Amino acid sequence: MKRVLITASLLLFFAVSSFAQTKFALTYSIGFPTGETSDFFSKTSWRGINIDYHYLLEDNFAIGFSTGWQVFSDNRGFVTETSGTETVSGFRYNYLNSFPLLATGSYFFDSSSDLVPFASLGLGLTYNELEEDIGLFRNTRTGWPFTVRPEIGMDYEINYGVALRASVRYNYVASGNTLPSLPSFGVNVGFVWSN
């Protein structure tokens, strides 16, 4: 499922990016757990990637979409947990794979200089897969909760059509039927290609 989502997203980005006045960004993401996410993970996630596409309607305003993959994992040590009449002991590991699929609106503040600050808002769904392993037992919960993702950042043009990007995102992921709310902050660095 993960490979299908990533492959489909990449094909869609490359197919749409052939239009005029577009920006395509590929960024490395560092994730920081917040809210209920920090109940499952105490460590920073160093495994993330984002792909963003912007179609400029005007010089400063763009619509587009965003996807990516962020992986949180944590070794919680040896635990003993009781639920009703059952008791389980073992080493506990938590994993979260998060794949957002968002429609975005972005505003680029000053497109006439090399340094272009921007603000973006993404709305959509995030496929979350939360796994909790204790000893030989695994509890896996999945869902497609609603997501809101504000972002601020800046692009610095280093060559015609190529820029460096740095941004900060807050990923608010609502709770679902089987999943709690799993929000996080992301710090992103990468490249932007535009035509």
N, C-alpha and C positions, 0 to 999 in steps of 0.2 A: 504494500500500500504506500509506503514511504517513497519508494522509487518511482511509482506511477505519478504521485503528486509532484515530485520534483521534476521529473521528465516533462510532464504536461505543462508545468509552469514555465520551464525554460523554453520549450517550443513556442508557447504563446508569446513570451517576451520577444524572442528573436523574430517571429513572424510580424508582430505589430511594430517593432522598432524600425522597420524599413520606411515608415511614413515620415514626412517632414516635421521639423520642430519637435523633436522628441529628446528625452533624456533616459538613459538606462544606467542604473547604479547596481554595483555589486559590492557589498560591504561585509566585513568580519564583525561579529557581534559578541560582546561580553555581557552576560546576563547576571543580574543581581536579584535574588528572590525577595519579594515583599509580601505583606499581608499573609494570607493562608499558605502561600507557597513556602514561606520561611518556616512553617510548621513541619514541612516535609524535608526541606533542604536548608542547610546552614552555610553551604559553600557557594562561592561564585562559580558561574558556568563559563568556562573558557571555550565552549564548543557551540558556535552559532554562525549563521550566515543569513544574509538578507539579499533579496533581489527586488528592485523597485523599478517601475516604469512610469514615466511622466509624459503626457501628451499636452503640449502647451497650447491652450486656447487663445491666450494673449501673451504679451511679452513676460508678464509676471505671474500669471495664473495657469495652473496645470491640473488636469485630472489624470488618474492612472490607477494602478494597482500595485500591491505589495505582497510578497510571500517570503518565506524563509524557513529556517529550522533552528530551534534552540534546544539543547539537551542539558538538563540538570541531572546530577547524580550525587548521591551522598551515602556514605557508610555510617550507619547509626550505631555500630558496635553490637555487642551481645545483649539481647533483650529477652524478657519474658512477658508475654501479653496474654491476658485472659479476656474472653468474650463469652458471657453466659457460663456454660459448664466446660468450655474448652480452654485449655492453656497450651500455648505454643512458645517454645524457647529456641533461640538460634541467633545467628548474625543477621542483622537487618540492613538491607540495601534499598534505597528508593531511587527511582528513575522517572524522569518526565521528558517525553518527546513532544514538542510543541510546533505545529505547522500553521501559521496564520495565512488566511486568504482574505485580503482586504481591498476594498475600493478606496481610493485616496483622492483628496483635494490638497493641492500645495500652492503656497504663495511664495514667490522668490522676490525679495525686497529690492535689490538693486542689481539688475542684470547688465548694467553698463560697465562694471568694474570686474577685476579678476576675483575678488572675494565677494561671494554672493550668499548672504544669510537667507534662510528659508524657514517656514513653518508649515507643518503638514498635519492633516487629520485623516486617520484611516478608520473605516467601519466595515465589519464583516464577521466572519466566523474563524475560529481556531480549532483545528483538530488536536486534541490533547490525549496522550496515552500515558496514564500514571500507573507505574508498577511498584508494588511494595513486596519485597522478598524477605521472608523470615525462614531461615533454615532451608528446607526443601519445598516450602509452600510459597506460592506466588498469587497475589491478588492484583488483577489488571482491571483498570477502569478506563473507559474511553468515552469521548463525547465531542460534540461540535458546539461549544458555547459561543454566545455573542461576544464580540470584541470591539473595544474602542481604543485607538492608539494615537495619542498626540505625539508630535515630534518637533524638535527644533534642531537646527544645525546650520552648517555652512559648507559651500563648495568653493574650492580655490582652483582656478584654472591654471594648469601648468603648461599646457600646449593647446593649440587650436582643437577644440572638440574633446579634450581630455581634462578632467579635473579630479582633485582629491576631495573626499567628503568626510566630514566628521559630524556626528549627530548624537542626540540623546533621545530615547523613546521611553514612554511609559505604556506598557501593555496591560490594559485592564481587561481581564478575561472573566466574564460572569460565571456564576455557578450554574451547574446543570443538574440533570436527574441523578447522575451517579458521581459527579465530580464537584469538589468545592471550587470556589473562585481561586484562580491561580495567576495572580498578577506578578509582573516583574518590570524592572528597569533594564534598559539596554543601552550600552555605549557602543557606537558603531564607527568604524573607520574603513575607507575603501576608495573605490574609483567610480567616476561618472563619465559616461560617453554621451556626447550630444551631437546633433547635426543641425 
